[in-house]
Amino acid sequence: MNQNKSVELLTARLRLRPLHEDDLVHIQRYGVIEEFYRYLPIDRQTADDIEVFLKARLADQEDGKQDRLTLAIEPFDVGHIIGTVRLEVQDRKHKQGDIGYAMNLEYHGKGYMSEAVNRVLETAFCEFGLHRVWATVDTENERSCKLLERVGMTREGHLRHDMFIRGEWRDSFLYSILAR
Ligand SMILES: CC(C)(COP(=O)(O)OP(=O)(O)OC[C@H]1O[C@@H](n2cnc3c(N)ncnc32)[C@H](O)[C@@H]1OP(=O)(O)O)[C@@H](O)C(=O)NCCC(=O)NCCS
């Protein structure tokens, strides 16, 4: 499977679909809120930064870029993007990949991201043929740690000062899950 304009994954409540230009206005609305990007390894976000992010992902889709899938999360009963989930093959030979995700704060606490991540992990193992998928998370990002544990990931280690985020060295936990 590769990143293209036709990839669509379904769950009970969600459509995980390619990004569209129309998503920009929604991502800009939630993406500039500090609490949204607090633990993400990116600069303070402006509407322009988000436009650059979306254009890059749309270009990946146009190219049919291999080994990287970034999908919009759209609950059926919401009808627009509420977040994104990414799966990336990092080492084809050793069948290793990683995931990343972020969601509009207004939709926290509903289990949407766990549902999306579970579906993407299934794709990672069954379609991408990966053996191990990892994620790193800021050690203070409790919601994200809980999510990773909820989807069956195991904490493997504590990475000291592996990120320099907005002027500050940060620590991460490394999590992974093996093919089931
Ligand atoms: C990390 C993040 C996705 C977690 O969001 P979340 O809503 O807590 O995660 P989930 O989708 O798994 O939802 C789980 C919560 O929904 C609740 N829930 C409600 N209905 C549910 C249902 N039908 N199914 C499962 N859980 C449900 C769970 O009890 C849980 O709540 P709790 O943590 O208070 O116990 C979110 O905080 C986020 O996007 N943060 C900003 C970006 C970020 O930090 N990304 C991660 C970088 S590593």
Ligand as a Chemical Component Dictionary entry (heavy atoms), coordinates in Angstrom:
data_LIG
# 
_chem_comp.id                   LIG 
_chem_comp.type                 NON-POLYMER 
_chem_comp.pdbx_formal_charge   0 
_chem_comp.three_letter_code    LIG 
# 
loop_
_chem_comp_atom.comp_id 
_chem_comp_atom.atom_id 
_chem_comp_atom.alt_atom_id 
_chem_comp_atom.type_symbol 
_chem_comp_atom.charge 
_chem_comp_atom.model_Cartn_x 
_chem_comp_atom.model_Cartn_y 
_chem_comp_atom.model_Cartn_z 
_chem_comp_atom.pdbx_ordinal 
LIG C1  C1  C 0 -3.027  12.089 22.254 1  
LIG C2  C2  C 0 -4.517  12.289 21.947 2  
LIG C3  C3  C 0 -4.806  11.813 20.559 3  
LIG C4  C4  C 0 -5.341  11.501 22.966 4  
LIG O1  O1  O 0 -6.717  11.776 22.794 5  
LIG P1  P1  P 0 -7.817  10.959 23.647 6  
LIG O2  O2  O 0 -9.148  11.451 23.269 7  
LIG O3  O3  O 0 -7.411  10.994 25.073 8  
LIG O4  O4  O 0 -7.591  9.476  23.138 9  
LIG P2  P2  P 0 -8.632  8.379  22.715 10 
LIG O5  O5  O 0 -9.195  8.655  21.399 11 
LIG O6  O6  O 0 -7.920  7.088  22.868 12 
LIG O7  O7  O 0 -9.800  8.478  23.793 13 
LIG C5  C5  C 0 -9.682  7.851  25.026 14 
LIG C6  C6  C 0 -10.613 8.493  26.013 15 
LIG O8  O8  O 0 -11.947 8.427  25.505 16 
LIG C7  C7  C 0 -12.796 7.754  26.455 17 
LIG N1  N1  N 0 -13.868 7.109  25.666 18 
LIG C8  C8  C 0 -15.132 7.586  25.586 19 
LIG N2  N2  N 0 -15.849 6.835  24.744 20 
LIG C9  C9  C 0 -15.042 5.845  24.295 21 
LIG C10 C10 C 0 -15.231 4.766  23.393 22 
LIG N3  N3  N 0 -16.389 4.560  22.772 23 
LIG N4  N4  N 0 -14.161 3.974  23.135 24 
LIG C11 C11 C 0 -12.984 4.161  23.741 25 
LIG N5  N5  N 0 -12.750 5.196  24.604 26 
LIG C12 C12 C 0 -13.778 6.025  24.863 27 
LIG C13 C13 C 0 -11.854 6.838  27.196 28 
LIG O9  O9  O 0 -12.361 6.488  28.448 29 
LIG C14 C14 C 0 -10.628 7.754  27.338 30 
LIG O10 O10 O 0 -10.861 8.739  28.290 31 
LIG P3  P3  P 0 -9.884  8.914  29.573 32 
LIG O11 O11 O 0 -8.490  9.089  29.036 33 
LIG O12 O12 O 0 -10.399 10.131 30.231 34 
LIG O13 O13 O 0 -10.005 7.642  30.325 35 
LIG C15 C15 C 0 -4.880  13.775 22.049 36 
LIG O14 O14 O 0 -4.635  14.188 23.354 37 
LIG C16 C16 C 0 -4.147  14.690 21.086 38 
LIG O15 O15 O 0 -4.416  14.719 19.897 39 
LIG N6  N6  N 0 -3.236  15.533 21.622 40 
LIG C17 C17 C 0 -2.556  16.557 20.840 41 
LIG C18 C18 C 0 -1.506  15.982 19.900 42 
LIG C19 C19 C 0 -0.602  14.967 20.545 43 
LIG O16 O16 O 0 -0.145  15.148 21.665 44 
LIG N7  N7  N 0 -0.331  13.895 19.796 45 
LIG C20 C20 C 0 0.487   12.787 20.280 46 
LIG C21 C21 C 0 1.913   12.959 20.013 47 
LIG S1  S1  S 0 2.837   11.544 20.611 48 
# 
loop_
_chem_comp_bond.comp_id 
_chem_comp_bond.atom_id_1 
_chem_comp_bond.atom_id_2 
_chem_comp_bond.value_order 
_chem_comp_bond.pdbx_ordinal 
LIG C1  C2  SING 1  
LIG C2  C3  SING 2  
LIG C2  C4  SING 3  
LIG C2  C15 SING 4  
LIG C4  O1  SING 5  
LIG O1  P1  SING 6  
LIG P1  O2  DOUB 7  
LIG P1  O3  SING 8  
LIG P1  O4  SING 9  
LIG O4  P2  SING 10 
LIG P2  O5  DOUB 11 
LIG P2  O6  SING 12 
LIG P2  O7  SING 13 
LIG O7  C5  SING 14 
LIG C5  C6  SING 15 
LIG C6  O8  SING 16 
LIG C6  C14 SING 17 
LIG O8  C7  SING 18 
LIG C7  N1  SING 19 
LIG C7  C13 SING 20 
LIG N1  C8  SING 21 
LIG N1  C12 SING 22 
LIG C8  N2  DOUB 23 
LIG N2  C9  SING 24 
LIG C9  C10 SING 25 
LIG C9  C12 DOUB 26 
LIG C10 N3  SING 27 
LIG C10 N4  DOUB 28 
LIG N4  C11 SING 29 
LIG C11 N5  DOUB 30 
LIG N5  C12 SING 31 
LIG C13 O9  SING 32 
LIG C13 C14 SING 33 
LIG C14 O10 SING 34 
LIG O10 P3  SING 35 
LIG P3  O11 DOUB 36 
LIG P3  O12 SING 37 
LIG P3  O13 SING 38 
LIG C15 O14 SING 39 
LIG C15 C16 SING 40 
LIG C16 O15 DOUB 41 
LIG C16 N6  SING 42 
LIG N6  C17 SING 43 
LIG C17 C18 SING 44 
LIG C18 C19 SING 45 
LIG C19 O16 DOUB 46 
LIG C19 N7  SING 47 
LIG N7  C20 SING 48 
LIG C20 C21 SING 49 
LIG C21 S1  SING 50 
# 
